[in-house]
Amino acid sequence: MANKTRISDVIVPELFAPYVVDQTSETSALVQSGITQGCELLDSMVGKGGALIHLPSFKELSGNAEVLSDSESLVPSKVEAHKVTAPILIRGKAWSANELAGALAGSDPMTAAGGMLADWWNVQERKTLVHILMGIFADALRESHSLDVSGRSGLQSMINANAVLDAKQTLGDAANKLTAIAMHSETFTLLQRQNLVEYIPNSEGVIDFPRYLGYKVIVDDGLAPVGNIFSTYLFAEGAFARGEAVPESLTPIELGRDILASDDILVSRRAICLHPVGVSWKQPDNSPNATPSNVELMNGDNWAKVSDDKSIGIVMLRHRIAP
């Protein structure tokens, strides 16, 4: 009988956990597109544990410039601050060796296992971001940061360049901060048929993201339509702050064995903060969860806008893909 590669033969938890964290960040479309940006302060606060992070935030400076005088002093304006609350999302998943056996049979099982785990967590992160978008646009940003053309007649109800430009204009002169657009694959296919998608190499000669109206395009079927109404989102760089660390109370990678079934078990746990800048989390009363579920994240009652409209770099366009 051939020797069987055990998970414990290729994974050392103390080394594998940071490897997976790095791989997750390096392969994440959300990170590479700039939609989410890491923050060392947020990393450190996630690492301290707990369920919520309270971040001080300052409003943009206001007031007009004054004429200097040799007899009158300048009148100082108040620097206004507000408190932003962000939830720490603690999630976990377990697999048996049977599901990993094919990947672990490769020449580099450590890389194979790490890649599988990082890719899986990236999918989960995208799902979480979609639920957050649904939550903040249910109420907090619905009036100020969205455009709905789906109720218009005929072709005017569909996504097109004019509709996207009208949507970005909701930010006024702050719209120049928008750099990426996320859409369902059916929306993307429509734009491809219209020959409106460009494939432009970056400075290294690599096509990292297709482009639409100059925006980096992210295609994700997690942005599922409701009936035949689609939601497409425009983002500024750093529209979401992202923090990740391993709290002392959390075991990120754990190995086990079901003796009776002769199966190895791999458990992965993760603590991450994925927070829309300018919006604050309102911890729901009587929540059954120690950390928010995706269902709670998509509840509009749990979010509140706290920053000026132009400081929030997210815009939603609701549209159809057929008249």
PASEVO-642192 format. One record per residue: z negated, y negated, x negated of N, C-alpha, C in turn. Coordinates in steps of 0.2 Angstrom, whole numbers. Layout:
BEGIN
Z, Y, X, Z, Y, X, Z, Y, X
...
% end
This chain:
BEGIN
0, 6, -4, 0, 0, 0, 0, -6, -4
5, -11, -3, 5, -17, -7, -1, -21, -6
-3, -25, -12, -8, -29, -11, -6, -35, -7
-11, -37, -3, -10, -42, 2, -13, -49, 0
-9, -54, 0, -12, -61, -2, -16, -63, 4
-23, -65, 2, -28, -67, 6, -27, -75, 6
-29, -78, 11, -30, -86, 11, -34, -88, 6
-40, -84, 5, -45, -86, 0, -42, -86, -7
-36, -82, -8, -33, -81, -15, -29, -87, -17
-27, -91, -12, -23, -97, -13, -26, -103, -12
-31, -103, -8, -34, -110, -6, -41, -110, -9
-43, -115, -12, -50, -117, -14, -51, -124, -10
-56, -123, -5, -57, -128, -1, -58, -135, -4
-62, -136, -10, -63, -142, -13, -57, -145, -15
-52, -141, -17, -46, -144, -20, -40, -145, -14
-41, -140, -10, -36, -140, -4, -36, -146, 1
-42, -148, 2, -44, -153, 7, -40, -160, 5
-42, -162, -1, -38, -169, -3, -31, -168, -4
-29, -162, -6, -21, -161, -6, -18, -162, 0
-21, -159, 6, -18, -159, 12, -18, -167, 15
-24, -170, 13, -24, -177, 15, -19, -181, 12
-17, -180, 5, -12, -184, 2, -5, -182, 5
-4, -175, 6, 2, -173, 9, 3, -176, 16
-2, -176, 20, -1, -179, 26, 1, -186, 26
-1, -190, 22, 1, -197, 21, 8, -198, 18
9, -194, 13, 16, -194, 10, 21, -192, 14
20, -188, 19, 26, -185, 23, 26, -188, 30
21, -193, 32, 20, -196, 38, 26, -201, 39
30, -200, 45, 35, -205, 47, 31, -212, 49
26, -211, 52, 22, -217, 54, 20, -221, 48
18, -218, 42, 16, -221, 36, 22, -224, 33
27, -220, 32, 33, -222, 28, 36, -227, 31
36, -228, 38, 40, -233, 41, 36, -240, 41
30, -239, 39, 26, -245, 39, 22, -247, 45
23, -243, 51, 20, -244, 57, 12, -244, 56
10, -239, 52, 3, -238, 51, 2, -240, 43
-3, -243, 42, -5, -245, 35, -12, -243, 33
-13, -240, 28, -20, -238, 25, -24, -244, 24
-30, -243, 24, -35, -248, 23, -41, -245, 19
-42, -247, 13, -48, -244, 9, -55, -245, 13
-55, -251, 16, -62, -253, 20, -62, -248, 25
-57, -247, 29, -57, -242, 35, -58, -235, 32
-55, -233, 26, -57, -226, 23, -64, -226, 22
-67, -231, 19, -74, -230, 17, -79, -230, 24
-77, -233, 29, -81, -233, 35, -80, -227, 39
-74, -224, 39, -73, -217, 41, -77, -212, 38
-78, -213, 31, -82, -208, 27, -89, -208, 28
-91, -214, 31, -99, -214, 32, -101, -210, 38
-96, -208, 42, -97, -204, 48, -99, -209, 54
-101, -205, 60, -102, -209, 66, -96, -208, 70
-96, -211, 76, -91, -211, 81, -87, -217, 82
-90, -223, 80, -87, -229, 81, -87, -234, 75
-82, -238, 74, -82, -243, 68, -82, -250, 71
-86, -254, 69, -86, -261, 71, -83, -265, 65
-78, -268, 67, -74, -272, 62, -75, -280, 64
-77, -284, 59, -76, -291, 60, -69, -293, 60
-67, -298, 64, -60, -300, 64, -60, -308, 65
-56, -312, 62, -56, -319, 63, -49, -321, 67
-50, -326, 71, -44, -328, 75, -40, -333, 70
-34, -334, 71, -30, -338, 67, -32, -345, 67
-32, -349, 61, -34, -355, 61, -30, -360, 66
-34, -365, 69, -31, -369, 74, -32, -376, 72
-30, -381, 76, -31, -388, 75, -25, -391, 71
-24, -397, 71, -19, -401, 67, -21, -404, 61
-17, -405, 56, -18, -409, 50, -20, -416, 52
-25, -418, 48, -28, -425, 49, -25, -430, 43
-24, -436, 45, -22, -441, 39, -28, -442, 35
-28, -442, 29, -33, -443, 24, -35, -451, 24
-41, -452, 24, -43, -459, 24, -49, -460, 19
-49, -466, 16, -54, -468, 11, -61, -470, 14
-61, -470, 21, -67, -472, 25, -69, -467, 30
-65, -462, 32, -67, -457, 36, -67, -450, 33
-71, -446, 35, -72, -439, 33, -67, -434, 37
-65, -429, 34, -62, -424, 38, -66, -421, 43
-64, -419, 49, -68, -416, 54, -67, -408, 54
-72, -404, 52, -71, -397, 51, -70, -394, 58
-65, -389, 58, -65, -385, 64, -68, -378, 63
-70, -375, 69, -74, -369, 68, -69, -363, 67
-71, -359, 62, -68, -352, 61, -70, -347, 66
-66, -346, 71, -69, -341, 76, -68, -334, 75
-73, -330, 76, -73, -323, 75, -74, -319, 81
-72, -313, 81, -74, -308, 86, -74, -301, 83
-78, -297, 87, -79, -290, 85, -74, -285, 88
-71, -281, 83, -67, -276, 85, -70, -269, 85
-69, -265, 90, -72, -259, 89, -66, -254, 89
-67, -249, 84, -62, -244, 84, -65, -237, 84
-62, -232, 87, -65, -225, 87, -63, -221, 81
-68, -217, 79, -66, -212, 74, -64, -206, 78
-58, -203, 76, -55, -197, 79, -57, -191, 75
-61, -187, 77, -63, -181, 74, -60, -175, 77
-55, -171, 74, -52, -166, 77, -52, -160, 73
-50, -154, 75, -50, -148, 71, -46, -143, 75
-44, -138, 71, -40, -132, 73, -41, -126, 68
-41, -120, 71, -41, -114, 67, -35, -110, 68
-33, -106, 63, -28, -102, 63, -30, -95, 60
-27, -90, 62, -28, -83, 59, -22, -82, 54
-24, -78, 49, -19, -76, 44, -12, -74, 46
-12, -71, 52, -6, -68, 54, -1, -73, 55
-3, -79, 58, 2, -85, 59, 5, -88, 52
1, -87, 47, 2, -90, 41, 6, -85, 36
6, -79, 38, 8, -73, 33, 15, -75, 30
20, -77, 35, 27, -78, 32, 27, -83, 27
23, -89, 28, 23, -95, 24, 20, -93, 17
15, -89, 18, 11, -88, 12, 14, -82, 7
19, -79, 10, 23, -74, 6, 28, -77, 1
28, -84, 1, 33, -88, -4, 30, -88, -11
34, -91, -15, 32, -91, -22, 27, -95, -24
26, -100, -19, 20, -105, -20, 16, -106, -14
12, -101, -12, 9, -101, -6, 4, -107, -5
1, -110, -10, -3, -116, -10, 1, -121, -7
7, -123, -10, 11, -128, -7, 14, -127, 0
15, -120, 1, 18, -118, 8, 12, -120, 13
6, -117, 12, 1, -118, 17, -1, -126, 17
-1, -129, 12, -2, -136, 12, 3, -140, 16
9, -138, 15, 15, -142, 19, 14, -140, 26
13, -134, 28, 12, -132, 35, 7, -136, 38
1, -137, 35, -5, -140, 38, -3, -148, 38
0, -150, 33, 1, -158, 33, 6, -159, 39
11, -155, 40, 16, -156, 45, 13, -156, 52
9, -151, 52, 5, -150, 59, 1, -156, 61
-3, -158, 56, -7, -164, 57, -3, -170, 58
3, -171, 55, 7, -177, 56, 10, -177, 64
11, -171, 66, 13, -171, 73, 7, -173, 78
1, -171, 76, -4, -172, 80, -6, -180, 80
-5, -183, 74, -6, -190, 73, -1, -194, 77
6, -192, 78, 11, -195, 82, 9, -195, 89
6, -189, 91, 4, -188, 98, -2, -193, 100
-6, -193, 95, -12, -198, 96, -10, -205, 97
-5, -207, 93, -2, -214, 93, 1, -215, 100
5, -210, 102, 8, -211, 109, 3, -212, 114
-2, -208, 114, -7, -209, 119, -11, -216, 119
-12, -218, 113, -15, -225, 112, -10, -230, 115
-3, -229, 113, 1, -234, 116, 1, -234, 124
1, -228, 127, 0, -228, 134, -6, -231, 136
-11, -231, 133, -18, -234, 135, -17, -241, 134
-15, -244, 129, -15, -251, 128, -10, -255, 132
-5, -252, 134, 0, -255, 138, -1, -253, 146
-6, -249, 147, -8, -248, 154, -11, -255, 157
-14, -259, 153, -17, -265, 155, -17, -270, 150
-20, -269, 144, -22, -274, 139, -16, -278, 137
-10, -275, 136, -4, -278, 133, 2, -278, 138
0, -276, 144, 6, -275, 149, 9, -281, 151
6, -287, 152, 9, -293, 154, 12, -297, 148
8, -297, 142, 10, -301, 137, 15, -298, 132
15, -291, 131, 19, -288, 126, 24, -283, 128
26, -284, 135, 31, -279, 137, 37, -282, 141
42, -279, 142, 48, -281, 146, 50, -275, 150
51, -275, 156, 53, -270, 160, 60, -272, 163
65, -268, 161, 72, -269, 164, 74, -264, 168
70, -259, 169, 72, -253, 173, 73, -254, 180
70, -259, 183, 72, -261, 190, 78, -265, 191
81, -267, 186, 87, -271, 187, 93, -266, 189
98, -269, 191, 104, -265, 194, 109, -263, 189
112, -257, 190, 117, -255, 186, 116, -255, 178
120, -257, 174, 120, -257, 167, 114, -261, 164
112, -266, 168, 107, -271, 166, 100, -267, 166
99, -261, 169, 93, -257, 168, 93, -253, 162
98, -253, 158, 98, -248, 153, 96, -252, 146
95, -248, 141, 93, -251, 135, 100, -253, 132
100, -259, 129, 105, -262, 125, 103, -267, 121
107, -270, 117, 105, -275, 112, 101, -281, 115
104, -283, 120, 101, -289, 124, 94, -288, 126
93, -282, 129, 87, -280, 132, 82, -280, 126
84, -277, 120, 79, -276, 115, 77, -283, 112
82, -287, 111, 81, -294, 109, 77, -298, 114
78, -297, 120, 73, -301, 125, 66, -298, 124
65, -292, 123, 59, -289, 122, 55, -292, 116
59, -292, 111, 56, -295, 104, 54, -302, 105
58, -305, 110, 56, -313, 111, 50, -314, 114
46, -309, 117, 40, -310, 119, 35, -312, 114
36, -311, 108, 32, -313, 102, 34, -320, 100
39, -323, 102, 41, -329, 100, 43, -329, 93
41, -334, 89, 43, -335, 82, 39, -330, 78
35, -326, 81, 31, -320, 77, 35, -314, 77
41, -314, 81, 45, -308, 82, 48, -306, 75
49, -311, 70, 52, -309, 64, 47, -304, 60
41, -303, 62, 37, -298, 59, 39, -291, 61
43, -290, 67, 44, -283, 69, 49, -280, 64
48, -274, 62, 52, -270, 57, 54, -263, 59
51, -260, 65, 53, -254, 66, 53, -253, 74
57, -248, 76, 58, -246, 83, 57, -239, 84
53, -237, 89, 52, -230, 91, 54, -228, 98
58, -222, 98, 61, -221, 104, 62, -213, 105
63, -211, 111, 65, -204, 113, 71, -202, 110
72, -196, 109, 79, -194, 106, 85, -195, 111
84, -195, 117, 89, -196, 122, 91, -203, 122
86, -208, 121, 88, -215, 119, 92, -216, 113
90, -212, 108, 93, -213, 101, 100, -210, 102
101, -205, 105, 108, -202, 106, 113, -207, 110
110, -210, 115, 114, -215, 118, 116, -221, 114
112, -223, 109, 113, -228, 105, 118, -226, 100
118, -219, 98, 123, -217, 93, 130, -216, 96
130, -215, 103, 136, -214, 106, 140, -221, 107
135, -226, 107, 138, -233, 107, 139, -236, 100
139, -232, 95, 140, -234, 88, 136, -240, 86
130, -240, 88, 125, -245, 87, 120, -243, 81
120, -237, 79, 115, -235, 74, 118, -235, 67
115, -238, 62, 118, -238, 56, 114, -234, 51
117, -232, 46, 114, -227, 41, 114, -231, 34
109, -235, 32, 110, -239, 26, 105, -236, 21
108, -235, 15, 103, -233, 10, 98, -238, 8
92, -236, 6, 87, -240, 3, 89, -242, -4
84, -246, -7, 85, -248, -14, 86, -242, -19
84, -236, -17, 85, -230, -22, 91, -226, -20
95, -229, -15, 101, -225, -13, 100, -220, -8
94, -220, -5, 92, -214, 0, 92, -217, 7
94, -214, 12, 94, -216, 19, 87, -213, 21
82, -217, 21, 76, -215, 24, 75, -215, 31
78, -220, 34, 77, -221, 42, 84, -224, 44
87, -221, 50, 93, -225, 53, 90, -232, 55
95, -236, 56, 93, -243, 58, 97, -245, 65
93, -249, 69, 96, -252, 75, 94, -259, 75
99, -263, 75, 98, -271, 75, 94, -272, 69
94, -268, 64, 90, -270, 58, 84, -266, 57
81, -264, 63, 75, -260, 63, 75, -253, 61
70, -251, 58, 70, -244, 56, 68, -240, 62
72, -234, 63, 72, -231, 69, 67, -224, 68
62, -223, 73, 58, -217, 73, 60, -214, 79
62, -208, 79, 64, -204, 85, 58, -199, 86
55, -199, 92, 50, -195, 94, 50, -193, 101
51, -186, 103, 51, -184, 110, 44, -184, 113
39, -186, 109, 32, -188, 112, 33, -194, 117
38, -198, 116, 39, -204, 120, 43, -202, 126
40, -197, 130, 43, -194, 135, 44, -199, 141
50, -198, 145, 51, -203, 150, 46, -201, 156
45, -206, 161, 42, -204, 167, 47, -205, 172
49, -199, 175, 55, -198, 179, 61, -200, 175
65, -205, 176, 70, -207, 172, 69, -214, 169
63, -216, 168, 61, -222, 165, 58, -221, 158
61, -224, 153, 60, -223, 146, 56, -229, 143
51, -228, 138, 48, -233, 135, 50, -233, 128
52, -238, 125, 54, -239, 118, 50, -245, 115
47, -244, 109, 42, -248, 106, 45, -252, 100
43, -258, 99, 45, -262, 93, 38, -263, 89
38, -262, 83, 32, -263, 79, 33, -267, 73
28, -271, 71, 27, -275, 65, 24, -270, 60
25, -272, 53, 22, -268, 48, 14, -268, 49
11, -263, 48, 4, -263, 49, 1, -264, 56
5, -263, 61, 3, -264, 68, -3, -260, 70
-3, -254, 66, -9, -250, 67, -13, -249, 60
-19, -250, 60, -23, -249, 54, -25, -242, 54
-25, -239, 48, -26, -232, 47, -31, -230, 42
-36, -227, 44, -41, -225, 39, -42, -217, 39
-44, -214, 34, -45, -207, 34, -50, -205, 28
-54, -201, 29, -59, -199, 24, -63, -193, 27
-67, -190, 22, -71, -184, 24, -78, -186, 25
-81, -187, 31, -88, -188, 31, -92, -182, 28
-98, -184, 26, -102, -179, 23, -104, -173, 27
-104, -175, 34, -106, -170, 39, -101, -166, 41
-95, -167, 39, -89, -163, 41, -86, -159, 35
-85, -153, 37, -82, -148, 32, -74, -148, 34
-70, -151, 30, -63, -152, 31, -59, -145, 31
-60, -141, 26, -57, -134, 26, -62, -129, 25
-61, -124, 30, -66, -118, 29, -62, -112, 30
-65, -107, 27, -61, -100, 27, -66, -95, 30
-64, -91, 34, -68, -86, 37, -64, -79, 37
-67, -74, 40, -64, -68, 40, -67, -64, 47
-62, -62, 51, -64, -57, 56, -64, -50, 54
-69, -47, 52, -70, -41, 49, -67, -35, 53
-68, -35, 60, -66, -30, 64, -58, -30, 65
-55, -36, 65, -48, -37, 65, -44, -37, 59
-48, -37, 53, -46, -38, 46, -41, -44, 46
-43, -50, 49, -39, -56, 49, -43, -61, 45
-39, -65, 41, -42, -71, 38, -41, -77, 43
-46, -81, 42, -46, -87, 47, -46, -93, 43
-42, -98, 44, -42, -105, 41, -43, -110, 46
-49, -114, 45, -51, -119, 49, -49, -126, 46
-46, -131, 49, -45, -137, 46, -48, -142, 51
-52, -147, 48, -55, -152, 52, -53, -159, 49
-53, -164, 53, -50, -171, 51, -54, -176, 54
-55, -182, 50, -58, -188, 53, -53, -193, 51
-51, -197, 56, -46, -202, 55, -47, -208, 60
-45, -214, 58, -45, -220, 63, -38, -222, 63
-35, -223, 69, -29, -225, 70, -29, -230, 75
-29, -237, 73, -31, -242, 78, -26, -247, 78
-24, -249, 85, -20, -255, 86, -23, -261, 84
-20, -265, 79, -23, -271, 77, -23, -277, 83
-28, -280, 84, -29, -285, 89, -31, -282, 96
-33, -276, 96, -35, -273, 102, -42, -269, 101
-46, -270, 105, -53, -266, 104, -54, -261, 109
-57, -256, 106, -59, -250, 110, -66, -251, 114
-66, -249, 120, -72, -250, 125, -74, -243, 126
-79, -241, 123, -82, -234, 124, -83, -232, 131
-80, -227, 134, -81, -226, 141, -88, -223, 142
-91, -225, 148, -98, -223, 150, -97, -215, 152
-103, -212, 150, -103, -205, 152, -98, -200, 149
-95, -202, 144, -90, -198, 141, -92, -191, 139
-89, -185, 140, -91, -179, 138, -90, -177, 131
-86, -182, 128, -84, -180, 121, -88, -185, 116
-89, -182, 110, -93, -186, 105, -88, -191, 102
-81, -189, 102, -76, -193, 99, -70, -193, 104
-66, -199, 105, -62, -199, 111, -56, -194, 111
-55, -191, 117, -49, -186, 118, -43, -190, 119
-37, -187, 118, -31, -191, 120, -31, -193, 127
-34, -190, 131, -34, -192, 138, -38, -198, 139
-43, -199, 135, -47, -205, 135, -43, -211, 132
-40, -209, 127, -36, -214, 123, -30, -217, 127
-28, -214, 132, -22, -216, 136, -25, -220, 143
-31, -220, 143, -34, -224, 149, -35, -231, 148
-31, -235, 151, -31, -242, 150, -38, -246, 151
-42, -243, 155, -49, -246, 156, -53, -246, 149
-51, -242, 144, -54, -241, 138, -52, -246, 132
-47, -250, 134, -45, -255, 129, -45, -262, 131
-46, -267, 127, -46, -274, 128, -42, -278, 123
-38, -283, 125, -35, -287, 120, -40, -292, 117
-41, -293, 111, -45, -298, 108, -42, -303, 103
-36, -302, 101, -33, -307, 97, -27, -311, 100
-25, -316, 97, -20, -320, 100, -13, -316, 101
-9, -317, 106, -3, -313, 107, 1, -312, 101
2, -317, 97, 7, -317, 91, 4, -313, 85
-3, -312, 86, -6, -308, 80, -5, -300, 82
-3, -298, 87, -2, -291, 89, 5, -289, 89
7, -285, 84, 14, -283, 82, 16, -277, 86
16, -277, 92, 18, -271, 96, 21, -274, 102
27, -272, 104, 31, -274, 110, 34, -267, 113
34, -267, 120, 36, -261, 123, 42, -264, 128
48, -260, 128, 53, -261, 132, 54, -255, 137
53, -256, 143, 54, -250, 148, 61, -251, 151
65, -245, 151, 72, -245, 153, 74, -239, 155
81, -238, 157, 84, -232, 159, 89, -231, 153
92, -225, 153, 97, -223, 149, 104, -222, 153
103, -222, 159, 109, -221, 164, 108, -226, 170
113, -229, 172, 112, -234, 178, 110, -230, 184
% end
